[in-house]
Amino acid sequence: MYHCLYSIILAVALICLIFMENLFLDPTLILIIAAFAGFFMAFGIGANDVANAMGTSVGSKAITFKQAIFIAAIFEFLGAYRAGGEVTSTIRKGIVDPDLYIGKENIFIMGMLSALLAAGTWLIIASSKGWPVSTTHSIVGSIVGFVIISMGFQAVSWGKVGTIAASWVVSPAISGTMAFFIFLSAKKFILDRKDPAQAAVSLIPLYSFFVAVIIGLVTARKGLKHVGLPLTDNEVVLVTIAFGLVVTVITYILLNKNKEKIKMNGVESAFAVLMIVTASAMAFAHGSNDVANAIGPMSAIISVASEGAIGAKSAVSPWVLLIGGVGIVFGLAMLGGRVIKTVGSKITTLTPSLGFSAEMAAASTVVAATYIGFPISTTHTLVGAVIGVGLAKGVSHLDLGSIGRIVLSWLVTIPAGATLTVLFYVLLRFITGV
């Protein structure tokens, strides 16, 4: 299947190169090639980043991989298409001043194309190896490469890049610590009780309240606020608390109805139900947020091709969101299994209670970082949380070799993206003669 995929990508790339000679003479060709590059990047996001939402659920056997594909396909697509239409910065994360490229629109277009192709290529390479890397860092590194090759080192906002790099340490440490204590609380108040089934029925609704509030805030702050609902921060908090109460009541009713089944199948089955809800909501939030890593540069190219000028921001068209959403789903279905396996089973052996603790800690960290404006990687955050629940069982339960390979892949992501962008950029300059 993978060889077929690579053949299709190669064929489309060759077709693009055939037309590239006339690229800057025909805006329609620019749009077509930009759409391909955006789809390619979205494919990489689906192949690698969807493990953030589904890895722990599959690894803990709360759901099967096929069920994860089905759930993620629905909620990732809905998140990307229905709630991913925020006004996207053409230069991701403020790494460079876009005004530097006024009057150099062709250079800007080639740079954004190179960045998309480079980031997508790195994500596919990492996914084929089972490495959970950051899609945000991939596109950041790729744009850094473009800025360096086109404007020089001094044009890069290195302070911003340094802040992003700091998240490699900060976000896994925070989420890992939270996951550690969340699992210990579940162990003390539910798993180790004389009647764990009754404790689960009584206390899991409280956990579900916090999960619903956290996920609601993630979705509102990183997705739903962009669908035209003019909610203030206070209104967002009130809505999410109301949502949390509704979820709590529903969870309590379902657990009471299935109390005998929980006693028969074990208390972990109660956490498994909660994980399905958590994974679905996280998939929606992820689709609404991280699709911007593909459609941001793509929208920038389209804006320049259509209007002939570089703007600081560009509105996202529905068909662009559609390409992003479909690309994410295809990437997950065709190449997502390897990263899901790494997150779900290679770091440590997960149970539904462990997986729930990791997912809740990761979501909480993402919400906190979003509110204070600290740039983090969802991937790094979740991996840190999985390591945290592994530590709660003991260091011997962690696969240190797998963790080492994951950390190494994090360290090389930004330089890998930058290097690949330089290669693509030089190739495009050679072909077009610009």
C-alpha positions as CSV (number, residue, x, y, z in Angstrom):
1,M,0.0,0.0,0.0
2,Y,2.8,2.4,0.9
3,H,4.6,1.7,-2.4
4,C,1.4,2.6,-4.2
5,L,1.1,5.8,-2.2
6,Y,4.7,6.9,-2.9
7,S,4.2,6.1,-6.6
8,I,1.1,8.4,-6.7
9,I,2.9,11.2,-4.9
10,L,5.9,10.8,-7.3
11,A,3.7,10.9,-10.3
12,V,1.8,14.0,-9.2
13,A,5.1,15.7,-8.3
14,L,6.5,15.0,-11.8
15,I,3.4,16.4,-13.4
16,C,3.8,19.5,-11.2
17,L,7.4,19.8,-12.3
18,I,6.4,19.6,-16.0
19,F,4.2,22.6,-15.5
20,M,6.5,24.4,-13.2
21,E,8.3,26.1,-16.0
22,N,5.2,28.1,-16.7
23,L,4.2,28.4,-13.1
24,F,4.5,32.1,-12.7
25,L,2.7,32.8,-16.0
26,D,-0.5,31.1,-15.0
27,P,-2.2,31.7,-11.6
28,T,-4.4,28.7,-12.1
29,L,-1.4,26.4,-12.1
30,I,-0.2,28.1,-8.9
31,L,-3.5,27.3,-7.3
32,I,-3.4,23.6,-8.5
33,I,0.1,23.1,-7.2
34,A,-0.6,24.9,-4.0
35,A,-3.6,22.6,-3.5
36,F,-1.4,19.5,-4.0
37,A,1.2,20.9,-1.6
38,G,-1.4,21.6,1.0
39,F,-2.9,18.2,0.7
40,F,0.5,16.6,0.9
41,M,1.2,18.5,4.2
42,A,-2.3,17.6,5.6
43,F,-1.6,14.0,4.7
44,G,1.6,14.1,6.8
45,I,-0.4,15.7,9.7
46,G,-2.9,12.8,9.6
47,A,-0.2,10.2,9.4
48,N,1.7,11.5,12.4
49,D,-0.3,13.8,14.6
50,V,-3.6,12.0,14.9
51,A,-1.9,9.6,17.3
52,N,-2.3,12.5,19.8
53,A,-6.0,11.8,19.9
54,M,-6.1,8.0,19.2
55,G,-2.8,6.5,20.4
56,T,-3.6,6.0,24.0
57,S,-7.2,4.7,23.3
58,V,-5.8,2.1,20.9
59,G,-2.8,1.2,23.1
60,S,-5.1,0.7,26.1
61,K,-7.4,-1.5,24.0
62,A,-10.3,0.8,24.7
63,I,-10.9,0.8,20.9
64,T,-9.5,-1.1,18.0
65,F,-7.3,0.5,15.3
66,K,-10.2,0.2,12.8
67,Q,-12.5,1.9,15.2
68,A,-9.9,4.6,15.8
69,I,-9.8,5.3,12.0
70,F,-13.5,5.6,11.9
71,I,-13.8,7.9,14.9
72,A,-10.9,10.0,13.9
73,A,-12.0,10.3,10.3
74,I,-15.3,11.8,11.5
75,F,-14.1,14.1,14.2
76,E,-10.8,15.2,12.6
77,F,-12.6,16.1,9.4
78,L,-15.4,17.9,11.2
79,G,-12.9,19.8,13.3
80,A,-10.8,20.7,10.3
81,Y,-13.7,21.6,8.0
82,R,-16.3,23.1,10.4
83,A,-14.0,24.8,13.0
84,G,-10.6,25.2,11.2
85,G,-11.4,28.3,9.3
86,E,-9.6,30.9,11.4
87,V,-7.7,33.7,9.8
88,T,-4.4,32.1,9.4
89,S,-1.1,33.9,9.6
90,T,0.8,33.5,6.3
91,I,4.1,33.3,8.1
92,R,3.6,30.7,10.8
93,K,4.3,31.7,14.4
94,G,5.8,35.1,13.6
95,I,9.1,33.7,12.5
96,V,9.6,36.4,9.9
97,D,8.2,39.7,8.9
98,P,6.2,39.1,5.7
99,D,6.8,42.7,4.6
100,L,10.3,41.6,3.7
101,Y,8.9,39.8,0.7
102,I,6.9,42.7,-0.8
103,G,7.9,43.0,-4.4
104,K,9.3,39.5,-4.3
105,E,6.1,37.6,-4.6
106,N,7.5,34.8,-6.8
107,I,10.2,34.1,-4.2
108,F,7.5,34.1,-1.5
109,I,5.4,31.6,-3.4
110,M,8.3,29.3,-4.0
111,G,9.3,29.5,-0.4
112,M,5.8,28.5,0.9
113,L,5.6,25.7,-1.7
114,S,9.1,24.5,-0.6
115,A,8.1,24.7,3.1
116,L,4.9,22.6,2.6
117,L,6.7,20.0,0.5
118,A,9.6,19.8,3.0
119,A,7.4,19.6,6.1
120,G,5.1,17.0,4.5
121,T,8.1,14.9,3.4
122,W,9.6,14.9,6.9
123,L,6.3,13.9,8.4
124,I,5.9,11.0,6.0
125,I,9.5,9.9,6.7
126,A,8.9,10.2,10.5
127,S,5.6,8.4,10.3
128,S,7.0,5.5,8.3
129,K,9.5,5.1,11.2
130,G,6.8,5.4,13.8
131,W,8.3,8.6,15.2
132,P,5.7,11.0,16.8
133,V,7.1,14.4,15.9
134,S,5.5,17.8,16.0
135,T,3.7,19.0,12.9
136,T,4.0,22.6,14.1
137,H,7.7,22.3,14.6
138,S,8.0,20.6,11.1
139,I,6.4,23.6,9.4
140,V,8.3,26.1,11.6
141,G,11.6,24.5,10.7
142,S,10.7,24.4,7.1
143,I,9.9,28.1,7.0
144,V,13.1,28.9,8.9
145,G,14.9,27.1,6.1
146,F,13.1,29.3,3.5
147,V,13.9,32.5,5.3
148,I,17.6,31.6,5.7
149,I,18.0,30.7,2.0
150,S,16.1,33.7,0.7
151,M,16.9,36.5,3.3
152,G,19.7,35.2,5.5
153,F,20.1,34.2,9.1
154,Q,19.4,37.7,10.4
155,A,15.9,37.7,9.0
156,V,14.8,34.9,11.3
157,S,13.2,35.8,14.6
158,W,15.5,33.5,16.6
159,G,13.9,34.5,19.9
160,K,10.6,33.0,18.7
161,V,12.3,29.9,17.5
162,G,14.1,29.6,20.9
163,T,10.8,29.8,22.7
164,I,9.4,27.1,20.5
165,A,12.4,24.9,21.2
166,A,12.0,25.4,24.9
167,S,8.6,23.7,24.7
168,W,10.5,20.5,23.9
169,V,11.4,20.3,27.6
170,V,8.6,22.3,29.3
171,S,5.5,20.8,27.9
172,P,6.4,17.1,28.4
173,A,7.6,17.8,31.9
174,I,4.3,19.6,32.9
175,S,2.0,17.0,31.3
176,G,4.1,14.1,32.6
177,T,3.9,15.4,36.1
178,M,0.1,15.9,35.8
179,A,-0.4,12.5,34.4
180,F,1.6,10.9,37.2
181,F,-0.6,12.5,39.9
182,I,-3.9,12.0,38.0
183,F,-3.2,8.2,37.7
184,L,-2.2,8.0,41.4
185,S,-5.5,9.7,42.4
186,A,-7.4,7.2,40.2
187,K,-5.5,4.4,41.8
188,K,-6.1,5.5,45.3
189,F,-9.7,6.5,45.1
190,I,-11.0,3.9,42.5
191,L,-8.6,1.1,41.5
192,D,-7.4,0.1,45.0
193,R,-10.8,0.4,46.8
194,K,-12.5,-2.7,48.2
195,D,-15.3,-2.2,45.8
196,P,-13.7,-0.6,42.7
197,A,-16.8,-1.0,40.6
198,Q,-18.9,1.1,43.0
199,A,-16.1,3.6,43.4
200,A,-15.9,3.9,39.6
201,V,-19.6,4.6,39.3
202,S,-19.4,7.2,42.0
203,L,-16.2,9.0,41.1
204,I,-15.7,8.6,37.3
205,P,-18.5,11.2,36.7
206,L,-16.4,13.7,38.6
207,Y,-13.4,12.9,36.4
208,S,-15.7,13.2,33.3
209,F,-16.7,16.7,34.4
210,F,-13.1,17.8,34.5
211,V,-12.4,16.1,31.1
212,A,-15.5,17.7,29.5
213,V,-14.5,21.2,30.8
214,I,-10.9,20.8,29.6
215,I,-11.8,19.4,26.2
216,G,-14.5,22.1,25.9
217,L,-12.0,24.8,26.6
218,V,-9.5,23.3,24.1
219,T,-12.2,23.2,21.4
220,A,-13.5,26.7,22.2
221,R,-10.1,28.3,22.3
222,K,-8.6,26.4,19.4
223,G,-11.5,25.8,17.1
224,L,-15.2,26.7,17.9
225,K,-14.4,30.4,18.4
226,H,-13.7,30.6,14.7
227,V,-17.1,29.5,13.5
228,G,-18.7,32.9,14.0
229,L,-19.9,32.5,17.6
230,P,-19.1,35.9,19.3
231,L,-18.4,34.5,22.8
232,T,-16.3,36.4,25.4
233,D,-13.9,34.5,27.5
234,N,-16.3,34.5,30.4
235,E,-19.1,33.1,28.2
236,V,-16.8,30.4,27.0
237,V,-16.1,29.4,30.6
238,L,-19.8,29.3,31.4
239,V,-20.7,27.3,28.3
240,T,-17.9,24.7,29.0
241,I,-19.0,24.4,32.7
242,A,-22.6,23.7,31.5
243,F,-21.3,21.2,29.0
244,G,-19.3,19.5,31.7
245,L,-22.3,19.2,34.0
246,V,-24.3,17.6,31.1
247,V,-21.6,15.1,30.4
248,T,-21.3,14.3,34.1
249,V,-25.0,13.5,34.4
250,I,-24.9,11.4,31.2
251,T,-21.8,9.5,32.4
252,Y,-23.4,8.8,35.8
253,I,-26.5,7.4,34.2
254,L,-24.6,5.2,31.8
255,L,-22.3,3.8,34.5
256,N,-25.2,3.0,36.8
257,K,-27.0,1.2,34.0
258,N,-23.9,-0.9,33.3
259,K,-22.8,-1.4,36.9
260,E,-23.1,-5.2,36.7
261,K,-21.2,-5.3,33.5
262,I,-18.4,-3.2,35.1
263,K,-18.3,-5.7,38.0
264,M,-18.1,-8.6,35.6
265,N,-15.6,-7.1,33.1
266,G,-13.5,-5.2,35.6
267,V,-13.2,-1.5,36.6
268,E,-11.0,-0.7,33.6
269,S,-14.0,-1.1,31.3
270,A,-15.5,2.0,33.0
271,F,-12.5,4.1,32.0
272,A,-12.6,2.6,28.5
273,V,-16.0,4.3,27.9
274,L,-14.6,7.6,29.1
275,M,-11.6,7.3,26.8
276,I,-13.8,7.0,23.7
277,V,-15.4,10.4,24.6
278,T,-12.0,11.9,25.3
279,A,-10.5,10.7,22.1
280,S,-13.4,12.0,20.0
281,A,-13.3,15.4,21.5
282,M,-9.5,15.6,21.2
283,A,-9.7,14.6,17.5
284,F,-12.1,17.4,16.9
285,A,-9.9,19.9,18.7
286,H,-6.8,18.6,16.9
287,G,-8.4,18.9,13.5
288,S,-9.6,22.4,14.1
289,N,-6.2,23.6,15.2
290,D,-3.4,21.7,13.4
291,V,-5.0,21.8,10.0
292,A,-3.7,25.4,10.0
293,N,-0.1,24.0,9.6
294,A,-1.2,22.8,6.1
295,I,-3.7,25.4,5.0
296,G,-1.8,28.4,6.5
297,P,1.0,28.4,3.9
298,M,-1.4,27.1,1.3
299,S,-3.7,30.1,1.9
300,A,-0.8,32.5,1.7
301,I,0.1,31.1,-1.7
302,I,-3.5,31.4,-2.9
303,S,-3.8,34.9,-1.6
304,V,-0.7,36.1,-3.4
305,A,-1.6,34.3,-6.6
306,S,-5.1,35.8,-6.6
307,E,-4.4,39.3,-5.4
308,G,-0.8,39.7,-6.5
309,A,0.3,41.1,-3.1
310,I,1.5,39.8,0.2
311,G,-0.8,40.4,3.2
312,A,-0.2,39.7,6.8
313,K,-3.2,37.4,7.0
314,S,-5.4,35.6,4.6
315,A,-9.0,34.3,5.0
316,V,-9.5,30.6,4.5
317,S,-11.9,29.4,1.7
318,P,-14.1,26.4,2.3
319,W,-12.5,24.4,-0.5
320,V,-9.1,24.9,1.2
321,L,-10.5,23.5,4.5
322,L,-11.9,20.6,2.5
323,I,-8.5,19.7,1.1
324,G,-7.0,20.0,4.6
325,G,-9.7,17.8,6.2
326,V,-9.6,15.1,3.5
327,G,-5.8,15.1,3.5
328,I,-5.7,14.5,7.3
329,V,-8.1,11.6,7.0
330,F,-6.2,9.9,4.2
331,G,-2.9,10.3,6.0
332,L,-4.4,8.7,9.1
333,A,-5.9,5.8,7.2
334,M,-2.9,5.0,5.1
335,L,0.1,5.7,7.3
336,G,-1.1,6.5,10.8
337,G,-0.9,3.1,12.4
338,R,2.8,3.1,13.0
339,V,2.8,6.3,15.1
340,I,-0.3,5.2,17.0
341,K,1.5,2.0,17.9
342,T,4.5,3.9,19.2
343,V,2.4,6.2,21.4
344,G,0.0,3.5,22.5
345,S,2.3,0.6,23.2
346,K,6.0,1.1,22.7
347,I,6.6,3.7,25.4
348,T,4.8,1.8,28.1
349,T,2.0,-0.7,28.3
350,L,-1.3,1.2,28.8
351,T,-4.6,0.3,30.4
352,P,-7.7,2.4,30.0
353,S,-7.1,4.1,33.4
354,L,-3.5,4.9,32.4
355,G,-4.5,6.1,29.0
356,F,-7.2,8.3,30.4
357,S,-4.8,9.8,32.9
358,A,-2.3,10.6,30.0
359,E,-5.1,12.1,27.8
360,M,-6.5,14.2,30.5
361,A,-3.0,15.6,31.5
362,A,-2.2,16.4,27.9
363,A,-5.5,18.2,27.3
364,S,-5.1,20.2,30.5
365,T,-1.5,21.2,29.5
366,V,-2.7,22.3,26.1
367,V,-5.5,24.4,27.6
368,A,-3.2,26.1,30.1
369,A,-0.6,26.8,27.4
370,T,-3.3,28.2,25.1
371,Y,-4.6,30.6,27.7
372,I,-1.1,32.0,28.6
373,G,0.0,32.1,24.9
374,F,2.9,29.7,25.3
375,P,3.7,27.7,22.1
376,I,3.7,24.0,22.7
377,S,3.6,20.8,20.7
378,T,0.5,18.6,21.3
379,T,2.7,15.6,20.3
380,H,5.4,16.4,22.9
381,T,2.8,17.0,25.5
382,L,1.0,13.7,25.0
383,V,4.3,11.7,24.9
384,G,5.3,13.4,28.1
385,A,2.0,12.4,29.7
386,V,2.4,8.7,28.6
387,I,5.9,8.7,30.1
388,G,4.4,10.2,33.3
389,V,1.9,7.4,33.7
390,G,4.6,4.9,33.0
391,L,6.7,6.4,35.8
392,A,3.7,6.0,38.1
393,K,4.1,2.2,37.6
394,G,7.9,2.4,37.9
395,V,10.8,3.2,35.6
396,S,11.1,-0.5,34.7
397,H,7.8,-0.2,32.9
398,L,9.2,2.3,30.4
399,D,10.9,1.4,27.1
400,L,13.9,3.8,27.4
401,G,15.1,2.9,23.9
402,S,11.9,4.0,22.3
403,I,11.9,7.2,24.4
404,G,15.4,7.9,23.3
405,R,14.5,7.5,19.6
406,I,11.5,9.8,20.0
407,V,13.5,12.5,21.7
408,L,16.2,12.3,18.9
409,S,13.4,12.7,16.3
410,W,12.3,15.8,18.1
411,L,15.7,17.3,18.1
412,V,16.2,16.8,14.4
413,T,12.7,18.0,13.3
414,I,13.5,21.7,12.9
415,P,16.9,21.2,11.2
416,A,15.4,18.4,9.0
417,G,12.6,20.7,7.9
418,A,14.9,23.6,7.2
419,T,17.3,21.4,5.2
420,L,14.6,19.8,3.1
421,T,13.1,23.3,2.4
422,V,16.5,24.5,1.1
423,L,16.7,21.5,-1.2
424,F,13.2,22.0,-2.6
425,Y,13.7,25.8,-2.9
426,V,17.0,25.4,-4.9
427,L,15.2,22.8,-7.1
428,L,12.3,25.2,-7.8
429,R,14.6,28.1,-8.5
430,F,16.5,26.0,-11.0
431,I,13.4,24.7,-12.8
432,T,11.7,28.1,-13.0
433,G,14.7,30.2,-13.5
434,V,13.3,32.8,-11.1
